[in-house]
């Protein structure tokens, strides 16, 4: 679970994103937040999976991946939108593809 200061408030999901990385499985948006730490927002809609348990599982996996690469420069907001195509992925594939997507972002250094 992310600490409250590390969570991106849902009110800020729509405001001006600076960079977008799109893949068939994920959409990763980044912007500056002028705060002392990075904030992360994860969206997994019912189109990704109808089962709430599986949607929450995908969110937990995404959070775990972000925590491994959380050492990027402070002051960034990240919004990850998970596609419906992820329902066909295994856990290891999901994590690998997410790491690749994060690696494509200029704002995160691995």
C-alpha positions in Angstrom: 0.0 0.0 0.0 1.2 3.4 -0.9 1.5 6.1 1.8 -1.0 8.9 1.5 1.6 11.5 0.3 2.6 9.1 -2.5 -0.9 8.7 -3.8 -2.1 10.9 -6.7 -5.5 12.4 -5.8 -8.3 11.5 -8.3 -9.1 15.2 -8.8 -5.7 15.5 -10.6 -6.2 12.6 -13.0 -7.5 15.0 -15.7 -5.1 17.9 -15.4 -2.4 18.7 -18.0 -0.1 15.8 -18.5 3.3 16.6 -20.0 4.4 13.2 -21.4 2.4 10.1 -22.4 3.8 6.7 -23.1 1.2 4.4 -24.8 1.5 0.6 -25.3 -1.1 -2.0 -26.2 -1.3 -2.8 -22.5 -0.7 0.4 -20.6 -1.0 4.2 -20.8 1.6 6.0 -18.6 1.2 9.8 -18.1 3.7 12.0 -16.3 3.9 15.6 -15.2 5.7 17.8 -12.6 4.0 18.2 -9.2 6.4 20.6 -7.4 6.3 18.5 -4.2 9.0 16.7 -2.3 8.0 13.2 -3.5 6.6 11.4 -6.4 2.9 10.5 -6.5 1.3 7.5 -8.3 -2.2 7.0 -9.6 -3.4 3.6 -11.0 -6.6 3.1 -13.0 -7.9 -0.4 -13.7 -11.4 -0.2 -15.1 -14.0 -2.9 -15.4 -13.1 -3.3 -19.0 -9.7 -4.6 -17.9 -11.4 -7.3 -15.9 -15.0 -7.7 -14.6 -13.8 -9.4 -11.4 -13.0 -6.9 -8.6 -10.5 -9.3 -7.0 -8.5 -9.4 -10.2 -8.6 -5.7 -10.8 -7.2 -5.1 -7.3 -4.6 -7.8 -7.9 -3.5 -5.8 -11.0 -3.3 -2.6 -9.0 -1.2 -4.3 -6.3 1.2 -5.6 -8.9 1.5 -2.2 -10.5 2.2 -0.6 -7.1 4.9 -3.2 -6.4 6.6 -2.4 -9.7 6.4 1.3 -9.1 8.0 0.9 -5.7 10.9 -0.9 -7.2 11.6 2.0 -9.5 10.5 4.7 -7.1 14.0 6.2 -6.8 13.4 8.5 -9.7 13.8 12.3 -9.2 11.2 13.6 -6.8 8.4 15.9 -7.8 6.7 13.9 -10.5 3.1 12.6 -10.9 2.5 9.3 -12.6 -0.8 8.0 -13.8 -1.0 4.4 -15.1 -4.1 3.3 -17.0 -4.3 -0.4 -17.5 -5.9 -1.7 -20.7 -8.3 -4.6 -21.2 -5.7 -6.6 -23.0 -3.9 -7.2 -19.7 -6.5 -9.9 -18.8 -4.7 -12.4 -21.0 -1.3 -11.8 -19.3 0.3 -13.9 -16.7 1.7 -12.2 -13.5 5.3 -12.3 -14.7 4.4 -11.0 -18.2 2.4 -8.1 -16.6 5.3 -7.0 -14.5 7.8 -7.3 -17.3 5.7 -5.3 -19.7 5.0 -2.7 -17.1 8.7 -2.3 -16.4 9.3 -1.9 -20.1 6.6 0.8 -20.3 8.1 2.6 -17.3 11.6 2.3 -18.9 10.2 4.2 -22.0 9.3 7.2 -19.9 11.9 9.9 -19.8 10.9 10.9 -16.2 11.8 7.6 -14.6 15.3 6.3 -14.3 15.7 2.7 -13.6 
